[in-house]
Amino acid sequence: MSARAAGSASSALRATKESKERRLCLGSHLSVAGGAWKAVDEAIALRLRSLQIFSKNASRWEQRPIAEEEAERFRERRAAWGDGPVFSHASYLINLAADGELAEKSREALADELDRAATLGLAGVVQHPGAHVGAGVDAGIERIARAARWALERAPPGPRLILENTAGAGSTLGRSFEELGALLAAIDLPERTGVCLDTCHLLAAGYELRTAEGFAATMAELERRIGAERVQCWHLNDSRGDLGSHLDRHEHIGQGKLGKGAFRLLLADARFFGVPKILETPKEGDADRANLALLRRLGT
Protein backbone atom coordinates (compact mmCIF):
# COMPACT_ATOMS: atom_id res chain seq x y z
CA MET A 1 0.00 0.00 0.00
CA SER A 2 1.34 3.45 -0.92
CA ALA A 3 1.89 6.12 1.72
CA ARG A 4 -0.97 8.14 0.20
CA ALA A 5 -3.35 5.15 0.32
CA ALA A 6 -2.31 4.35 3.88
CA GLY A 7 -2.94 7.95 4.91
CA SER A 8 -6.36 7.92 3.27
CA ALA A 9 -7.28 4.67 5.03
CA SER A 10 -6.14 6.10 8.36
CA SER A 11 -8.19 9.27 7.82
CA ALA A 12 -11.27 7.23 6.91
CA LEU A 13 -10.87 5.13 10.08
CA ARG A 14 -10.61 8.26 12.24
CA ALA A 15 -13.68 9.75 10.56
CA THR A 16 -15.66 6.55 11.17
CA LYS A 17 -14.66 6.49 14.83
CA GLU A 18 -15.54 10.16 15.21
CA SER A 19 -18.93 9.57 13.62
CA LYS A 20 -19.65 6.68 15.99
CA GLU A 21 -18.67 8.72 19.06
CA ARG A 22 -20.98 11.54 17.99
CA ARG A 23 -23.81 9.11 17.33
CA LEU A 24 -23.46 7.48 20.74
CA CYS A 25 -22.87 10.81 22.54
CA LEU A 26 -21.83 9.01 25.73
CA GLY A 27 -21.31 10.90 28.95
CA SER A 28 -21.18 10.58 32.71
CA HIS A 29 -22.09 12.47 35.85
CA LEU A 30 -18.71 13.70 37.10
CA SER A 31 -17.52 15.38 40.28
CA VAL A 32 -16.85 19.12 40.42
CA ALA A 33 -14.72 18.85 43.56
CA GLY A 34 -12.00 21.48 43.35
CA GLY A 35 -13.79 23.39 40.58
CA ALA A 36 -16.38 22.70 37.90
CA TRP A 37 -13.71 22.81 35.17
CA LYS A 38 -12.15 19.65 36.63
CA ALA A 39 -15.19 17.68 35.49
CA VAL A 40 -14.48 18.87 31.94
CA ASP A 41 -10.86 17.72 32.23
CA GLU A 42 -12.08 14.29 33.31
CA ALA A 43 -14.58 14.25 30.45
CA ILE A 44 -11.69 14.83 28.05
CA ALA A 45 -9.69 12.00 29.63
CA LEU A 46 -12.67 9.64 29.33
CA ARG A 47 -13.37 10.68 25.68
CA LEU A 48 -16.88 11.77 26.57
CA ARG A 49 -19.27 13.54 24.23
CA SER A 50 -21.64 14.76 26.97
CA LEU A 51 -21.45 15.56 30.66
CA GLN A 52 -23.60 16.05 33.75
CA ILE A 53 -22.56 17.85 36.94
CA PHE A 54 -23.96 19.39 40.10
CA SER A 55 -23.64 23.16 39.90
CA LYS A 56 -23.92 23.34 43.69
CA ASN A 57 -24.15 21.07 46.73
CA ALA A 58 -27.14 18.83 46.05
CA SER A 59 -28.09 18.41 49.71
CA ARG A 60 -28.07 22.06 50.89
CA TRP A 61 -30.52 24.90 50.28
CA GLU A 62 -28.20 27.87 50.66
CA GLN A 63 -25.32 28.18 48.17
CA ARG A 64 -22.73 30.76 47.28
CA PRO A 65 -23.03 32.27 43.78
CA ILE A 66 -20.73 30.98 41.06
CA ALA A 67 -17.70 33.26 40.93
CA GLU A 68 -17.05 34.79 37.52
CA GLU A 69 -13.48 33.45 37.59
CA GLU A 70 -14.76 29.92 38.10
CA ALA A 71 -17.39 30.30 35.36
CA GLU A 72 -14.83 31.68 32.93
CA ARG A 73 -12.39 28.86 33.63
CA PHE A 74 -15.18 26.31 33.12
CA ARG A 75 -16.15 27.88 29.79
CA GLU A 76 -12.54 27.95 28.64
CA ARG A 77 -12.02 24.26 29.43
CA ARG A 78 -15.30 23.41 27.76
CA ALA A 79 -14.29 25.27 24.61
CA ALA A 80 -11.07 23.22 24.55
CA TRP A 81 -13.13 20.02 24.97
CA GLY A 82 -15.53 20.70 22.10
CA ASP A 83 -19.25 21.13 21.56
CA GLY A 84 -20.55 18.29 23.78
CA PRO A 85 -23.73 19.21 25.68
CA VAL A 86 -23.43 19.68 29.46
CA PHE A 87 -26.29 19.41 31.95
CA SER A 88 -26.61 20.00 35.66
CA HIS A 89 -28.67 17.83 37.97
CA ALA A 90 -30.82 19.81 40.37
CA SER A 91 -30.72 19.51 44.15
CA TYR A 92 -32.42 16.48 45.68
CA LEU A 93 -34.12 18.77 48.22
CA ILE A 94 -36.39 20.35 45.60
CA ASN A 95 -39.98 19.10 45.52
CA LEU A 96 -41.97 21.02 42.94
CA ALA A 97 -45.17 19.16 43.92
CA ALA A 98 -44.99 20.39 47.51
CA ASP A 99 -47.24 22.97 49.16
CA GLY A 100 -46.54 25.81 51.59
CA GLU A 101 -43.03 26.78 52.65
CA LEU A 102 -41.36 23.83 50.91
CA ALA A 103 -43.05 24.81 47.64
CA GLU A 104 -41.67 28.35 47.88
CA LYS A 105 -38.15 27.16 48.71
CA SER A 106 -38.30 24.60 45.89
CA ARG A 107 -39.33 27.02 43.16
CA GLU A 108 -36.69 29.54 44.28
CA ALA A 109 -34.06 26.81 44.33
CA LEU A 110 -35.06 25.72 40.82
CA ALA A 111 -34.80 29.30 39.55
CA ASP A 112 -31.31 29.43 41.07
CA GLU A 113 -30.38 26.13 39.39
CA LEU A 114 -31.47 27.53 36.02
CA ASP A 115 -29.59 30.78 36.64
CA ARG A 116 -26.40 28.88 37.52
CA ALA A 117 -26.80 26.73 34.41
CA ALA A 118 -27.06 29.88 32.29
CA THR A 119 -23.92 31.29 33.92
CA LEU A 120 -21.99 28.15 32.95
CA GLY A 121 -23.58 27.90 29.50
CA LEU A 122 -25.27 24.55 30.14
CA ALA A 123 -27.91 22.92 27.94
CA GLY A 124 -30.34 22.27 30.75
CA VAL A 125 -31.16 21.31 34.33
CA VAL A 126 -32.35 17.76 35.01
CA GLN A 127 -35.03 17.82 37.71
CA HIS A 128 -37.07 15.11 39.44
CA PRO A 129 -40.69 16.30 39.16
CA GLY A 130 -41.54 15.81 42.84
CA ALA A 131 -43.89 13.91 45.15
CA HIS A 132 -47.47 15.01 45.86
CA VAL A 133 -47.41 13.42 49.36
CA GLY A 134 -51.10 12.58 49.42
CA ALA A 135 -52.48 15.59 47.53
CA GLY A 136 -53.15 13.44 44.45
CA VAL A 137 -51.75 13.24 40.94
CA ASP A 138 -53.82 16.08 39.47
CA ALA A 139 -52.96 18.48 42.30
CA GLY A 140 -49.31 17.45 42.07
CA ILE A 141 -49.16 18.12 38.33
CA GLU A 142 -50.78 21.54 38.81
CA ARG A 143 -48.27 22.46 41.55
CA ILE A 144 -45.29 21.31 39.50
CA ALA A 145 -46.45 23.24 36.44
CA ARG A 146 -47.02 26.40 38.47
CA ALA A 147 -43.61 26.19 40.15
CA ALA A 148 -41.81 25.34 36.90
CA ARG A 149 -43.35 28.25 35.01
CA TRP A 150 -42.51 30.62 37.90
CA ALA A 151 -38.86 29.52 37.85
CA LEU A 152 -38.52 29.57 34.05
CA GLU A 153 -40.04 33.04 33.79
CA ARG A 154 -37.42 34.39 36.21
CA ALA A 155 -34.42 32.50 34.82
CA PRO A 156 -32.23 33.69 31.94
CA PRO A 157 -33.05 32.18 28.53
CA GLY A 158 -31.05 29.20 27.38
CA PRO A 159 -31.05 26.20 29.71
CA ARG A 160 -34.05 23.92 29.49
CA LEU A 161 -35.91 22.42 32.43
CA ILE A 162 -35.59 18.69 31.82
CA LEU A 163 -37.99 16.49 33.80
CA GLU A 164 -36.65 13.06 34.67
CA ASN A 165 -38.84 9.96 34.84
CA THR A 166 -39.02 8.24 38.22
CA ALA A 167 -39.06 4.64 39.44
CA GLY A 168 -42.53 5.22 40.88
CA ALA A 169 -41.92 4.78 44.60
CA GLY A 170 -44.39 6.42 46.98
CA SER A 171 -46.19 9.45 45.60
CA THR A 172 -43.45 10.51 43.17
CA LEU A 173 -44.73 11.88 39.87
CA GLY A 174 -43.25 11.21 36.45
CA ARG A 175 -43.41 7.42 36.77
CA SER A 176 -45.16 7.06 33.44
CA PHE A 177 -45.03 8.64 29.99
CA GLU A 178 -48.61 9.69 30.58
CA GLU A 179 -47.64 11.68 33.69
CA LEU A 180 -44.57 13.19 32.00
CA GLY A 181 -46.68 14.17 29.00
CA ALA A 182 -49.28 15.76 31.27
CA LEU A 183 -46.55 17.73 33.07
CA LEU A 184 -45.11 19.05 29.81
CA ALA A 185 -48.56 20.02 28.60
CA ALA A 186 -49.38 21.79 31.87
CA ILE A 187 -46.11 23.78 31.86
CA ASP A 188 -46.79 24.58 28.19
CA LEU A 189 -43.34 25.95 27.35
CA PRO A 190 -42.05 23.42 24.80
CA GLU A 191 -39.07 25.57 23.81
CA ARG A 192 -37.87 25.64 27.45
CA THR A 193 -38.65 22.07 28.55
CA GLY A 194 -37.92 18.42 27.76
CA VAL A 195 -37.50 15.04 29.41
CA CYS A 196 -34.64 12.85 30.58
CA LEU A 197 -35.28 9.10 30.55
CA ASP A 198 -33.44 6.91 33.04
CA THR A 199 -33.19 3.26 31.99
CA CYS A 200 -33.19 1.96 35.58
CA HIS A 201 -36.26 4.02 36.42
CA LEU A 202 -38.07 2.85 33.30
CA LEU A 203 -37.65 -0.83 34.18
CA ALA A 204 -38.52 -0.23 37.83
CA ALA A 205 -41.67 1.64 36.79
CA GLY A 206 -42.80 -1.29 34.63
CA TYR A 207 -41.49 -0.49 31.14
CA GLU A 208 -39.90 -3.45 29.35
CA LEU A 209 -36.67 -2.70 27.49
CA ARG A 210 -34.94 -6.09 27.39
CA THR A 211 -36.61 -7.70 24.38
CA ALA A 212 -37.13 -6.34 20.88
CA GLU A 213 -40.89 -6.59 21.33
CA GLY A 214 -40.88 -4.95 24.76
CA PHE A 215 -38.54 -2.17 23.66
CA ALA A 216 -40.69 -1.45 20.60
CA ALA A 217 -43.86 -1.31 22.73
CA THR A 218 -42.21 1.04 25.23
CA MET A 219 -40.96 3.35 22.48
CA ALA A 220 -44.38 3.32 20.80
CA GLU A 221 -45.94 4.57 24.05
CA LEU A 222 -43.21 7.19 24.37
CA GLU A 223 -44.03 8.47 20.88
CA ARG A 224 -47.76 8.48 21.63
CA ARG A 225 -47.57 10.25 25.00
CA ILE A 226 -44.56 12.57 24.61
CA GLY A 227 -42.68 12.21 21.33
CA ALA A 228 -39.10 11.01 21.03
CA GLU A 229 -38.03 14.51 19.95
CA ARG A 230 -38.76 15.78 23.48
CA VAL A 231 -36.07 13.51 24.95
CA GLN A 232 -33.13 15.80 25.68
CA CYS A 233 -30.93 13.16 27.32
CA TRP A 234 -30.81 9.64 28.72
CA HIS A 235 -29.41 8.34 31.99
CA LEU A 236 -27.84 4.97 31.30
CA ASN A 237 -28.04 2.80 34.42
CA ASP A 238 -28.59 -0.89 34.88
CA SER A 239 -31.06 -1.77 37.63
CA ARG A 240 -30.82 -3.78 40.82
CA GLY A 241 -34.62 -3.97 40.89
CA ASP A 242 -36.65 -5.98 38.40
CA LEU A 243 -39.55 -4.98 36.16
CA GLY A 244 -42.16 -3.02 38.13
CA SER A 245 -40.20 -3.15 41.40
CA HIS A 246 -40.24 0.67 41.88
CA LEU A 247 -36.71 0.27 43.27
CA ASP A 248 -34.36 3.13 42.33
CA ARG A 249 -31.01 1.38 42.69
CA HIS A 250 -28.46 1.82 39.91
CA GLU A 251 -26.09 -0.94 38.80
CA HIS A 252 -23.15 -1.19 36.41
CA ILE A 253 -24.05 -1.73 32.76
CA GLY A 254 -24.80 -5.39 32.05
CA GLN A 255 -24.68 -6.40 35.72
CA GLY A 256 -28.29 -5.74 36.69
CA LYS A 257 -31.79 -6.81 35.71
CA LEU A 258 -31.67 -4.89 32.42
CA GLY A 259 -28.59 -6.69 31.08
CA LYS A 260 -26.63 -5.84 27.96
CA GLY A 261 -29.49 -6.42 25.53
CA ALA A 262 -31.52 -3.39 26.60
CA PHE A 263 -28.58 -1.06 26.05
CA ARG A 264 -27.78 -2.63 22.69
CA LEU A 265 -31.36 -1.93 21.56
CA LEU A 266 -31.28 1.65 22.82
CA LEU A 267 -27.92 2.49 21.27
CA ALA A 268 -29.14 1.14 17.91
CA ASP A 269 -32.30 3.30 17.90
CA ALA A 270 -31.76 6.00 15.27
CA ARG A 271 -34.24 8.32 17.02
CA PHE A 272 -31.64 8.83 19.74
CA PHE A 273 -28.49 9.13 17.64
CA GLY A 274 -26.64 12.16 18.98
CA VAL A 275 -28.88 12.43 22.05
CA PRO A 276 -26.67 12.54 25.19
CA LYS A 277 -26.53 9.22 27.09
CA ILE A 278 -25.11 9.82 30.54
CA LEU A 279 -23.87 7.26 33.06
CA GLU A 280 -25.01 7.51 36.67
CA THR A 281 -23.62 4.13 37.66
CA PRO A 282 -21.61 3.51 40.89
CA LYS A 283 -18.24 5.27 40.84
CA GLU A 284 -15.88 2.89 42.63
CA GLY A 285 -12.45 2.41 41.09
CA ASP A 286 -12.25 2.79 37.31
CA ALA A 287 -15.92 1.89 36.84
CA ASP A 288 -16.75 4.73 34.44
CA ARG A 289 -14.05 3.68 32.01
CA ALA A 290 -15.24 0.04 32.10
CA ASN A 291 -18.91 0.96 31.65
CA LEU A 292 -18.09 3.32 28.77
CA ALA A 293 -15.95 0.69 27.04
CA LEU A 294 -18.82 -1.80 27.23
CA LEU A 295 -21.32 0.72 25.88
CA ARG A 296 -19.03 1.53 22.97
CA ARG A 297 -18.85 -2.17 22.11
CA LEU A 298 -22.63 -2.55 22.41
CA GLY A 299 -23.11 0.47 20.17
CA THR A 300 -20.96 -0.89 17.36
C-alpha positions in Angstrom: 0.0 0.0 0.0 1.3 3.4 -0.9 1.9 6.1 1.7 -1.0 8.1 0.2 -3.3 5.2 0.3 -2.3 4.3 3.9 -2.9 8.0 4.9 -6.4 7.9 3.3 -7.3 4.7 5.0 -6.1 6.1 8.4 -8.2 9.3 7.8 -11.3 7.2 6.9 -10.9 5.1 10.1 -10.6 8.3 12.2 -13.7 9.8 10.6 -15.7 6.6 11.2 -14.7 6.5 14.8 -15.5 10.2 15.2 -18.9 9.6 13.6 -19.7 6.7 16.0 -18.7 8.7 19.1 -21.0 11.5 18.0 -23.8 9.1 17.3 -23.5 7.5 20.7 -22.9 10.8 22.5 -21.8 9.0 25.7 -21.3 10.9 28.9 -21.2 10.6 32.7 -22.1 12.5 35.8 -18.7 13.7 37.1 -17.5 15.4 40.3 -16.9 19.1 40.4 -14.7 18.9 43.6 -12.0 21.5 43.3 -13.8 23.4 40.6 -16.4 22.7 37.9 -13.7 22.8 35.2 -12.1 19.7 36.6 -15.2 17.7 35.5 -14.5 18.9 31.9 -10.9 17.7 32.2 -12.1 14.3 33.3 -14.6 14.2 30.4 -11.7 14.8 28.0 -9.7 12.0 29.6 -12.7 9.6 29.3 -13.4 10.7 25.7 -16.9 11.8 26.6 -19.3 13.5 24.2 -21.6 14.8 27.0 -21.5 15.6 30.7 -23.6 16.0 33.8 -22.6 17.8 36.9 -24.0 19.4 40.1 -23.6 23.2 39.9 -23.9 23.3 43.7 -24.1 21.1 46.7 -27.1 18.8 46.0 -28.1 18.4 49.7 -28.1 22.1 50.9 -30.5 24.9 50.3 -28.2 27.9 50.7 -25.3 28.2 48.2 -22.7 30.8 47.3 -23.0 32.3 43.8 -20.7 31.0 41.1 -17.7 33.3 40.9 -17.0 34.8 37.5 -13.5 33.5 37.6 -14.8 29.9 38.1 -17.4 30.3 35.4 -14.8 31.7 32.9 -12.4 28.9 33.6 -15.2 26.3 33.1 -16.2 27.9 29.8 -12.5 27.9 28.6 -12.0 24.3 29.4 -15.3 23.4 27.8 -14.3 25.3 24.6 -11.1 23.2 24.6 -13.1 20.0 25.0 -15.5 20.7 22.1 -19.2 21.1 21.6 -20.5 18.3 23.8 -23.7 19.2 25.7 -23.4 19.7 29.5 -26.3 19.4 31.9 -26.6 20.0 35.7 -28.7 17.8 38.0 -30.8 19.8 40.4 -30.7 19.5 44.2 -32.4 16.5 45.7 -34.1 18.8 48.2 -36.4 20.3 45.6 -40.0 19.1 45.5 -42.0 21.0 42.9 -45.2 19.2 43.9 -45.0 20.4 47.5 -47.2 23.0 49.2 -46.5 25.8 51.6 -43.0 26.8 52.7 -41.4 23.8 50.9 -43.0 24.8 47.6 -41.7 28.3 47.9 -38.2 27.2 48.7 -38.3 24.6 45.9 -39.3 27.0 43.2 -36.7 29.5 44.3 -34.1 26.8 44.3 -35.1 25.7 40.8 -34.8 29.3 39.5 -31.3 29.4 41.1 -30.4 26.1 39.4 -31.5 27.5 36.0 -29.6 30.8 36.6 -26.4 28.9 37.5 -26.8 26.7 34.4 -27.1 29.9 32.3 -23.9 31.3 33.9 -22.0 28.1 33.0 -23.6 27.9 29.5 -25.3 24.6 30.1 -27.9 22.9 27.9 -30.3 22.3 30.7 -31.2 21.3 34.3 -32.3 17.8 35.0 -35.0 17.8 37.7 -37.1 15.1 39.4 -40.7 16.3 39.2 -41.5 15.8 42.8 -43.9 13.9 45.2 -47.5 15.0 45.9 -47.4 13.4 49.4 -51.1 12.6 49.4 -52.5 15.6 47.5 -53.2 13.4 44.5 -51.7 13.2 40.9 -53.8 16.1 39.5 -53.0 18.5 42.3 -49.3 17.5 42.1 -49.2 18.1 38.3 -50.8 21.5 38.8 -48.3 22.5 41.5 -45.3 21.3 39.5 -46.4 23.2 36.4 -47.0 26.4 38.5 -43.6 26.2 40.1 -41.8 25.3 36.9 -43.3 28.3 35.0 -42.5 30.6 37.9 -38.9 29.5 37.8 -38.5 29.6 34.1 -40.0 33.0 33.8 -37.4 34.4 36.2 -34.4 32.5 34.8 -32.2 33.7 31.9 -33.0 32.2 28.5 -31.0 29.2 27.4 -31.1 26.2 29.7 -34.1 23.9 29.5 -35.9 22.4 32.4 -35.6 18.7 31.8 -38.0 16.5 33.8 -36.6 13.1 34.7 -38.8 10.0 34.8 -39.0 8.2 38.2 -39.1 4.6 39.4 -42.5 5.2 40.9 -41.9 4.8 44.6 -44.4 6.4 47.0 -46.2 9.4 45.6 -43.5 10.5 43.2 -44.7 11.9 39.9 -43.2 11.2 36.5 -43.4 7.4 36.8 -45.2 7.1 33.4 -45.0 8.6 30.0 -48.6 9.7 30.6 -47.6 11.7 33.7 -44.6 13.2 32.0 -46.7 14.2 29.0 -49.3 15.8 31.3 -46.6 17.7 33.1 -45.1 19.0 29.8 -48.6 20.0 28.6 -49.4 21.8 31.9 -46.1 23.8 31.9 -46.8 24.6 28.2 -43.3 26.0 27.3 -42.0 23.4 24.8 -39.1 25.6 23.8 -37.9 25.6 27.5 -38.6 22.1 28.6 -37.9 18.4 27.8 -37.5 15.0 29.4 -34.6 12.8 30.6 -35.3 9.1 30.6 -33.4 6.9 33.0 -33.2 3.3 32.0 -33.2 2.0 35.6 -36.3 4.0 36.4 -38.1 2.8 33.3 -37.7 -0.8 34.2 -38.5 -0.2 37.8 -41.7 1.6 36.8 -42.8 -1.3 34.6 -41.5 -0.5 31.1 -39.9 -3.4 29.4 -36.7 -2.7 27.5 -34.9 -6.1 27.4 -36.6 -7.7 24.4 -37.1 -6.3 20.9 -40.9 -6.6 21.3 -40.9 -4.9 24.8 -38.5 -2.2 23.7 -40.7 -1.5 20.6 -43.9 -1.3 22.7 -42.2 1.0 25.2 -41.0 3.3 22.5 -44.4 3.3 20.8 -45.9 4.6 24.0 -43.2 7.2 24.4 -44.0 8.5 20.9 -47.8 8.5 21.6 -47.6 10.3 25.0 -44.6 12.6 24.6 -42.7 12.2 21.3 -39.1 11.0 21.0 -38.0 14.5 19.9 -38.8 15.8 23.5 -36.1 13.5 24.9 -33.1 15.8 25.7 -30.9 13.2 27.3 -30.8 9.6 28.7 -29.4 8.3 32.0 -27.8 5.0 31.3 -28.0 2.8 34.4 -28.6 -0.9 34.9 -31.1 -1.8 37.6 -30.8 -3.8 40.8 -34.6 -4.0 40.9 -36.6 -6.0 38.4 -39.5 -5.0 36.2 -42.2 -3.0 38.1 -40.2 -3.1 41.4 -40.2 0.7 41.9 -36.7 0.3 43.3 -34.4 3.1 42.3 -31.0 1.4 42.7 -28.5 1.8 39.9 -26.1 -0.9 38.8 -23.2 -1.2 36.4 -24.1 -1.7 32.8 -24.8 -5.4 32.1 -24.7 -6.4 35.7 -28.3 -5.7 36.7 -31.8 -6.8 35.7 -31.7 -4.9 32.4 -28.6 -6.7 31.1 -26.6 -5.8 28.0 -29.5 -6.4 25.5 -31.5 -3.4 26.6 -28.6 -1.1 26.1 -27.8 -2.6 22.7 -31.4 -1.9 21.6 -31.3 1.7 22.8 -27.9 2.5 21.3 -29.1 1.1 17.9 -32.3 3.3 17.9 -31.8 6.0 15.3 -34.2 8.3 17.0 -31.6 8.8 19.7 -28.5 9.1 17.6 -26.6 12.2 19.0 -28.9 12.4 22.1 -26.7 12.5 25.2 -26.5 9.2 27.1 -25.1 9.8 30.5 -23.9 7.3 33.1 -25.0 7.5 36.7 -23.6 4.1 37.7 -21.6 3.5 40.9 -18.2 5.3 40.8 -15.9 2.9 42.6 -12.4 2.4 41.1 -12.3 2.8 37.3 -15.9 1.9 36.8 -16.8 4.7 34.4 -14.1 3.7 32.0 -15.2 0.0 32.1 -18.9 1.0 31.6 -18.1 3.3 28.8 -16.0 0.7 27.0 -18.8 -1.8 27.2 -21.3 0.7 25.9 -19.0 1.5 23.0 -18.8 -2.2 22.1 -22.6 -2.5 22.4 -23.1 0.5 20.2 -21.0 -0.9 17.4 
